[in-house]
Amino acid sequence: MSDTPSTAGKYDRLYMVALALVLAGSLAVTVFATKLREDKRIIIGDANGYYAWARSVLLDHDIDFRNDYQLLFPPAQMPSETKVLTPRGLMVNKYPVGVAILEVPGLLLGHAVATLAGHPADGASLPYQISVIWSMILYCVASFYFLYLALVSFGVDRRWAAGLCIIALVGTNLVHYVVDAGMSHAAGVTVTNTLLFIISRLPRSERRVPGLLGLVMGVLVGLLFLIRNTNILLLPFLVVLAWRQRRWRTAEVLTALAGALGVAAIQPVTLYLLWGQWRLSTYPSEHFGAGLKGVVGTIFSHRHGLFVYNPWYAALLLLTGCAVFRRKGLSGLAIAAVGSFALFVVANGTWWCWWFGHSFGNRAFIETLPILSLVAGLQVSQNGMTRRRTAFLVALMCALVALNFYLWAGYLISAYPRDGSNSVAQAYLWLLHRSGR
C-alpha cells in the first residue's frame, strides 16, 4: 500500500526522531563510560590498534608504533604483537587501516580542541577520545538515514523500512559497537549503508552512470576492504544489487573497479612500508584453521553463537530465505544475500578464534545486517503480510529489542564472562544469578 505525501512525511519525521534518540543515547553512554574509567579512555582494546595508524601517521609522521602502543594501551593490555618485529625492525600492527581513515576528521578536530584548551596534544587525551568516538558514532547513526532512504527507494514500505533500521541499531549486537565505535564494525556498516543508498540512486534508464558516482562506489568498496578484509564477501550481493538496478556498460564497470582497486591498494602499500616486503595479509601468524567445528560454533555455540545471542539475524535470514522461493523478481537478490552470509559463516567459522574473543554476541557478522534487512524488507513489503503475521513480527521485534538490551546490560557490567566462556544459562539468567547472591 502506497503512502500519501503527508503520511510519508510523518513516517520520515518519526524515524528521524528515533535516530536522534539513538544518537543521544549512544553519546550519553560514552560520557557515562568515560566518567567510570580512571584513565578517561573510551578508545579501548582492539580499537587502539586501529586508531594507532591515524595517530602515528598524522602526529608522528611515521609508522613506528612503539610510542603509540605505550601511550594508547594500558600496560596490562599491551597486544601480543608488541613482541613481534617486522623485517624492518618495526612493531607489527595487524589491524587494517580503513577505520583510521574514517577517524582522521575526528582526530584533527580533537587535536585542535586539545591545543586550544590546554590538554596534552598527544593524540590520546580526552579531546581526542571524545572527538574520534563521537564522530564515528555520528557517521554510523547518520548512515541509517541513508539506509532508510535506500530501502524505501528499492520498494520497502516506509513502516517496515523504519522498523528494520531501528531494530538493526538497537535490537542486535550492533548497539554495542555503535558506542564502541573505534572497532571496525560500525565503520563497516556505515560504508555499506552509504553504498546501498548510492546504488538506490543509480539511473535506471539508458543514461550513463556519472563517472564520479561510479568512482565513488568503487572507492567505498575499496574502503570496505580496508576496514575489515572479510567485508569483501559482501561484494556478490552488492554486484547483483547494482546490476539489478541497471545494466552496466564496460566503461562504467572499469571506472568503479579502478576506484576499488586504487583504495584497496593502500593495504599492500602500507604493509610494504611496515614490513619491507610485499604482502596482503595484515596478520603476522593468525590463520583459518578451525574447520567444521568453528563453522557450526560461530552460529550455534554458547561461545558467542550468532543465533544464540542475537536471534534477529536468524529471523532476517529466514525472511531472506523465503524470498528465494516465493518471489521470482526477488529470488536472485535473495540468493546473493544468502550467499554473502554463507561466505561470512565459512570465513568467520574457520578463523582460529571463531568466537572473536571479548565480544557482545558474534560481532563478526554485524556487517551483514544492511543487506539482510534490505531483502527481508522487500519480502515483507511485497508479499501481502496478513494482520496476524504483521502483529507477530512486530511483537517479535519488540521482544528481541528488550532481550538485546537485557543481555547488553549484563555484558556491560560483566555479569557473565565477555570472552564467551560462559554457558547460555549464565548469560540469559544473569539477573537471577546476581539477585541470588
C-alpha positions as CSV (number, residue, x, y, z in Angstrom):
1,M,0.0,0.0,0.0
2,S,1.5,3.3,-1.1
3,D,1.6,6.3,1.3
4,T,0.4,9.8,0.6
5,P,3.0,12.5,0.7
6,S,1.7,13.7,4.1
7,T,1.8,10.2,5.6
8,A,5.2,9.6,4.1
9,G,6.5,12.8,5.7
10,K,5.1,11.8,9.1
11,Y,6.9,8.5,9.0
12,D,10.1,10.2,7.9
13,R,9.9,12.7,10.8
14,L,9.2,9.9,13.3
15,Y,12.2,7.9,12.0
16,M,14.4,11.0,12.3
17,V,13.3,11.4,15.9
18,A,14.1,7.8,16.6
19,L,17.6,8.2,15.1
20,A,18.1,11.4,17.2
21,L,17.2,9.4,20.3
22,V,19.6,6.6,19.3
23,L,22.4,9.2,18.8
24,A,21.7,10.9,22.1
25,G,21.6,7.6,23.9
26,S,24.9,6.5,22.3
27,L,26.7,9.7,23.2
28,A,25.3,9.5,26.8
29,V,26.7,6.0,27.2
30,T,30.2,7.2,26.1
31,V,30.0,10.0,28.7
32,F,29.0,7.6,31.4
33,A,31.7,5.2,30.4
34,T,34.3,7.9,30.4
35,K,33.4,9.0,33.9
36,L,33.6,5.4,35.2
37,R,37.1,4.9,33.9
38,E,40.0,6.4,35.8
39,D,42.1,6.9,32.7
40,K,39.2,8.7,30.9
41,R,39.6,6.4,27.8
42,I,36.8,5.3,25.5
43,I,39.1,4.1,22.8
44,I,40.0,0.8,24.4
45,G,41.1,-2.7,23.5
46,D,41.5,-3.5,19.8
47,A,40.2,-0.1,18.9
48,N,43.6,1.3,19.9
49,G,45.2,-0.8,17.2
50,Y,43.0,0.7,14.5
51,Y,43.5,4.2,15.9
52,A,47.3,3.8,16.1
53,W,47.5,4.1,12.3
54,A,45.8,7.5,12.3
55,R,47.7,8.8,15.4
56,S,51.1,7.6,14.2
57,V,50.9,8.9,10.6
58,L,49.2,12.3,11.4
59,L,51.0,13.2,14.6
60,D,54.3,11.4,14.5
61,H,54.6,11.3,10.7
62,D,55.8,7.7,10.8
63,I,54.5,4.1,11.2
64,D,56.7,3.2,14.2
65,F,54.1,2.1,16.7
66,R,56.3,1.7,19.8
67,N,55.3,5.0,21.4
68,D,51.7,4.7,20.1
69,Y,51.1,1.4,21.8
70,Q,52.8,2.7,25.1
71,L,50.6,5.8,25.0
72,L,47.3,4.2,24.0
73,F,47.3,0.7,25.7
74,P,47.3,0.2,29.5
75,P,50.5,-1.8,30.4
76,A,48.4,-4.9,31.3
77,Q,46.6,-4.9,27.9
78,M,49.5,-4.4,25.5
79,P,48.8,-6.5,22.4
80,S,50.9,-9.6,21.8
81,E,52.1,-8.1,18.5
82,T,54.3,-5.7,20.5
83,K,56.7,-8.6,20.9
84,V,56.9,-9.2,17.1
85,L,59.1,-7.1,14.9
86,T,58.9,-6.9,11.1
87,P,62.0,-7.4,9.0
88,R,62.3,-3.6,9.0
89,G,62.5,-3.7,12.8
90,L,59.1,-2.0,13.3
91,M,56.4,-3.3,15.6
92,V,53.6,-5.2,13.9
93,N,50.2,-3.6,13.6
94,K,47.8,-6.3,12.5
95,Y,44.8,-4.0,12.1
96,P,43.8,-2.8,8.6
97,V,43.9,1.0,8.0
98,G,40.3,1.6,6.9
99,V,39.0,2.6,10.4
100,A,41.9,5.0,10.8
101,I,40.9,6.7,7.5
102,L,37.5,7.4,8.9
103,E,38.9,8.6,12.2
104,V,41.0,11.3,10.6
105,P,38.4,14.2,10.8
106,G,37.8,13.3,14.5
107,L,41.5,13.2,15.3
108,L,42.1,16.6,13.6
109,L,39.2,18.2,15.5
110,G,40.4,16.6,18.7
111,H,43.9,18.0,18.1
112,A,42.5,21.5,17.6
113,V,40.5,21.3,20.8
114,A,43.3,19.8,22.8
115,T,45.7,22.6,21.6
116,L,43.3,25.4,22.3
117,A,42.0,24.1,25.6
118,G,45.4,23.3,27.0
119,H,45.1,19.5,27.1
120,P,48.0,17.3,26.1
121,A,48.2,17.4,22.3
122,D,49.4,13.8,22.3
123,G,46.6,12.0,20.4
124,A,45.4,10.2,23.5
125,S,44.0,12.9,25.8
126,L,40.3,13.3,26.4
127,P,39.6,15.7,23.5
128,Y,40.9,13.1,21.0
129,Q,39.0,10.3,22.7
130,I,35.7,12.1,22.6
131,S,36.1,13.7,19.2
132,V,37.2,10.5,17.4
133,I,34.5,8.3,19.0
134,W,31.7,10.8,18.7
135,S,32.5,11.4,15.0
136,M,32.4,7.7,14.3
137,I,29.1,7.3,16.2
138,L,27.6,10.2,14.2
139,Y,28.7,8.6,10.9
140,C,27.1,5.3,11.8
141,V,23.8,6.7,13.1
142,A,23.5,9.2,10.2
143,S,24.2,6.3,7.7
144,F,21.0,4.7,8.9
145,Y,19.1,7.6,7.4
146,F,20.7,6.7,4.1
147,L,19.8,3.1,4.6
148,Y,16.2,4.0,5.3
149,L,16.0,6.1,2.1
150,A,17.6,3.2,0.2
151,L,15.1,0.7,1.5
152,V,12.2,2.9,0.6
153,S,13.7,3.6,-2.9
154,F,14.1,-0.1,-3.5
155,G,10.4,-0.7,-2.6
156,V,10.3,-1.4,1.1
157,D,7.2,0.0,2.8
158,R,8.2,3.0,4.9
159,R,7.0,1.5,8.1
160,W,8.9,-1.7,7.6
161,A,12.0,0.3,6.5
162,A,11.9,2.3,9.7
163,G,11.3,-0.7,11.9
164,L,14.1,-2.8,10.2
165,C,16.6,0.0,10.6
166,I,15.8,0.7,14.2
167,I,15.9,-3.0,15.2
168,A,19.3,-3.3,13.4
169,L,20.6,-0.5,15.5
170,V,19.2,-1.4,18.9
171,G,17.9,-5.0,18.6
172,T,21.2,-6.6,17.7
173,N,24.8,-6.5,18.9
174,L,25.4,-3.5,16.7
175,V,24.1,-1.3,19.5
176,H,27.3,-2.1,21.5
177,Y,29.6,-1.4,18.5
178,V,27.9,1.9,17.8
179,V,29.0,3.0,21.2
180,D,32.4,1.2,20.9
181,A,32.8,2.9,17.6
182,G,36.6,2.6,17.5
183,M,36.1,-1.0,16.4
184,S,35.7,-1.9,12.8
185,H,32.0,-3.0,12.8
186,A,30.1,0.3,13.0
187,A,32.5,1.7,10.3
188,G,31.8,-1.2,8.0
189,V,28.0,-0.8,8.5
190,T,28.4,3.0,7.8
191,V,30.1,2.4,4.4
192,T,27.7,-0.4,3.5
193,N,24.7,1.7,4.2
194,T,26.1,4.5,2.1
195,L,26.8,2.1,-0.7
196,L,23.2,0.8,-0.7
197,F,22.0,4.4,-0.8
198,I,24.2,5.3,-3.8
199,I,23.1,2.1,-5.6
200,S,19.4,3.0,-5.0
201,R,20.0,6.3,-6.7
202,L,21.6,4.9,-9.9
203,P,19.8,6.0,-13.1
204,R,17.6,3.2,-14.3
205,S,17.4,4.5,-17.9
206,E,20.0,4.3,-20.7
207,R,21.7,7.4,-19.3
208,R,25.3,6.7,-18.3
209,V,26.3,6.5,-14.7
210,P,28.2,9.7,-14.0
211,G,31.9,8.9,-13.8
212,L,32.3,10.5,-10.4
213,L,29.4,8.4,-9.0
214,G,30.9,5.2,-10.3
215,L,34.3,6.2,-8.9
216,V,32.8,6.9,-5.5
217,M,31.1,3.5,-5.5
218,G,34.4,1.8,-6.2
219,V,36.2,3.9,-3.6
220,L,33.6,2.8,-1.0
221,V,34.0,-0.9,-1.9
222,G,37.8,-0.5,-1.5
223,L,37.2,1.2,1.8
224,L,35.1,-1.7,3.0
225,F,38.0,-4.0,2.3
226,L,40.4,-1.7,4.2
227,I,38.1,-1.5,7.2
228,R,37.8,-5.3,7.6
229,N,39.1,-7.5,4.9
230,T,36.3,-10.1,5.1
231,N,33.9,-7.3,4.2
232,I,34.8,-8.1,0.6
233,L,32.4,-11.0,1.0
234,L,29.6,-8.5,0.7
235,L,30.6,-7.9,-2.9
236,P,28.5,-10.7,-4.5
237,F,25.4,-9.1,-3.1
238,L,26.5,-5.6,-4.0
239,V,27.2,-6.6,-7.6
240,V,23.9,-8.3,-8.0
241,L,22.0,-5.3,-6.5
242,A,23.8,-2.8,-8.7
243,W,23.2,-5.0,-11.8
244,R,19.5,-5.4,-10.8
245,Q,19.2,-1.6,-10.7
246,R,20.6,-1.2,-14.2
247,R,22.8,-2.9,-16.8
248,W,26.3,-1.5,-16.6
249,R,28.4,-0.5,-19.5
250,T,32.0,-1.7,-19.7
251,A,33.4,1.8,-19.1
252,E,31.3,2.2,-16.0
253,V,32.5,-1.1,-14.6
254,L,36.1,-0.2,-15.2
255,T,35.6,3.2,-13.5
256,A,34.2,1.6,-10.4
257,L,36.9,-1.1,-10.5
258,A,39.6,1.5,-10.7
259,G,38.3,3.2,-7.6
260,A,38.0,0.0,-5.7
261,L,41.5,-1.3,-6.6
262,G,43.1,2.1,-6.0
263,V,41.8,2.3,-2.5
264,A,42.3,-1.4,-1.7
265,A,46.0,-1.0,-2.8
266,I,46.6,1.2,0.3
267,Q,46.8,-2.0,2.3
268,P,49.7,-3.7,0.5
269,V,51.5,-0.4,0.2
270,T,51.3,0.4,3.9
271,L,52.3,-3.2,4.7
272,Y,55.3,-2.9,2.4
273,L,56.3,0.3,4.3
274,L,55.9,-1.6,7.6
275,W,57.4,-4.9,6.7
276,G,59.8,-4.1,3.9
277,Q,58.2,-6.8,1.7
278,W,55.1,-7.1,-0.3
279,R,52.2,-8.8,1.5
280,L,48.4,-8.6,1.6
281,S,47.5,-10.0,5.0
282,T,47.9,-7.7,8.0
283,Y,48.2,-10.7,10.4
284,P,51.7,-12.0,11.1
285,S,50.7,-15.5,12.1
286,E,46.9,-16.0,12.6
287,H,45.1,-18.3,10.3
288,F,41.9,-20.0,9.1
289,G,42.1,-23.4,10.7
290,A,39.1,-24.1,12.9
291,G,37.3,-26.3,10.4
292,L,33.7,-27.5,10.7
293,K,33.6,-27.2,14.5
294,G,34.2,-23.4,14.2
295,V,31.7,-23.1,11.3
296,V,29.0,-24.6,13.5
297,G,30.1,-22.9,16.6
298,T,30.2,-19.4,15.2
299,I,26.4,-19.7,14.7
300,F,25.1,-22.1,17.4
301,S,27.7,-22.3,20.1
302,H,27.4,-20.9,23.7
303,R,30.6,-19.1,22.8
304,H,29.0,-16.1,21.2
305,G,27.0,-18.2,18.7
306,L,25.3,-15.7,16.4
307,F,21.7,-17.1,16.6
308,V,22.0,-18.0,20.3
309,Y,22.7,-14.4,21.4
310,N,21.3,-12.4,18.5
311,P,18.2,-14.2,17.2
312,W,17.2,-11.3,15.0
313,Y,19.9,-12.5,12.5
314,A,18.1,-15.8,12.3
315,A,14.8,-14.0,11.7
316,L,16.3,-11.9,8.9
317,L,17.9,-15.0,7.3
318,L,14.6,-16.8,7.4
319,L,12.8,-13.9,5.8
320,T,15.5,-13.7,3.2
321,G,15.3,-17.4,2.6
322,C,11.5,-17.1,2.0
323,A,12.3,-14.5,-0.7
324,V,14.4,-17.1,-2.5
325,F,11.4,-19.4,-3.1
326,R,8.4,-17.1,-3.1
327,R,9.1,-14.3,-5.4
328,K,10.8,-14.6,-8.8
329,G,11.7,-10.9,-9.1
330,L,13.4,-11.0,-5.7
331,S,14.9,-14.5,-5.8
332,G,18.2,-13.5,-7.4
333,L,18.9,-10.8,-4.9
334,A,17.9,-13.1,-2.0
335,I,20.2,-15.8,-3.3
336,A,23.0,-13.3,-3.4
337,A,22.3,-12.1,0.2
338,V,22.2,-15.7,1.5
339,G,25.4,-16.4,-0.5
340,S,27.3,-13.5,1.1
341,F,26.0,-14.5,4.5
342,A,27.2,-18.1,3.9
343,L,30.6,-16.8,2.9
344,F,30.8,-14.9,6.2
345,V,29.9,-18.1,8.1
346,V,32.7,-20.0,6.4
347,A,35.3,-17.2,6.8
348,N,34.4,-16.4,10.4
349,G,33.8,-20.0,11.4
350,T,37.2,-21.3,10.0
351,W,39.1,-18.4,11.7
352,W,41.1,-19.8,14.6
353,C,39.3,-17.5,17.1
354,W,35.8,-18.1,15.7
355,W,34.2,-16.8,18.9
356,F,36.1,-13.5,18.4
357,G,37.5,-13.0,21.9
358,H,35.8,-10.4,24.0
359,S,32.6,-9.8,22.0
360,F,29.0,-8.9,22.6
361,G,27.4,-11.7,20.7
362,N,29.2,-12.6,17.5
363,R,30.4,-9.3,16.2
364,A,31.9,-10.7,13.0
365,F,28.5,-10.8,11.3
366,I,27.4,-7.2,12.0
367,E,28.3,-6.0,8.5
368,T,25.7,-8.3,7.0
369,L,22.8,-6.5,8.7
370,P,22.1,-3.9,6.0
371,I,21.9,-6.5,3.1
372,L,19.7,-8.9,5.1
373,S,17.5,-6.0,6.2
374,L,17.0,-4.9,2.6
375,V,15.9,-8.3,1.3
376,A,13.8,-9.0,4.4
377,G,12.1,-5.6,4.0
378,L,11.3,-6.4,0.3
379,Q,9.9,-9.8,1.3
380,V,7.5,-8.4,4.0
381,S,6.5,-5.4,1.9
382,Q,5.8,-7.2,-1.4
383,N,4.2,-10.5,-0.3
384,G,1.0,-9.4,1.3
385,M,1.6,-9.8,5.1
386,T,-1.6,-10.6,6.9
387,R,-2.5,-8.6,10.0
388,R,-1.8,-11.7,12.2
389,R,1.7,-12.1,10.6
390,T,2.4,-8.4,10.9
391,A,1.4,-8.4,14.5
392,F,3.5,-11.4,15.2
393,L,6.6,-10.0,13.5
394,V,6.2,-6.6,15.3
395,A,5.8,-8.3,18.7
396,L,8.9,-10.5,17.9
397,M,10.9,-7.4,17.0
398,C,9.9,-5.6,20.3
399,A,10.7,-8.7,22.3
400,L,14.1,-9.1,20.7
401,V,14.9,-5.4,21.3
402,A,14.1,-5.9,25.0
403,L,16.2,-9.1,25.1
404,N,19.1,-7.4,23.4
405,F,19.2,-4.6,26.0
406,Y,18.9,-7.1,28.8
407,L,21.9,-9.1,27.5
408,W,23.8,-5.9,26.8
409,A,23.3,-4.7,30.3
410,G,24.7,-8.0,31.7
411,Y,27.7,-7.7,29.3
412,L,28.5,-4.1,30.2
413,I,28.6,-4.8,34.0
414,S,30.4,-8.1,33.4
415,A,27.6,-10.2,34.9
416,Y,28.8,-13.0,32.7
417,P,32.2,-13.5,31.0
418,R,32.8,-11.4,28.0
419,D,35.1,-13.9,26.3
420,G,32.3,-16.5,25.7
421,S,33.4,-18.9,28.3
422,N,30.0,-18.7,30.0
423,S,27.1,-21.0,29.4
424,V,23.9,-19.8,27.7
425,A,22.1,-20.0,31.0
426,Q,24.7,-17.7,32.6
427,A,24.0,-15.1,30.0
428,Y,20.3,-15.4,29.8
429,L,19.8,-15.7,33.6
430,W,22.4,-13.3,34.7
431,L,19.9,-11.1,36.6
432,L,18.7,-14.1,38.6
433,H,22.2,-15.1,39.5
434,R,23.1,-11.6,40.7
435,S,19.9,-11.2,42.7
436,G,20.5,-14.6,44.3
437,R,23.9,-13.7,45.7
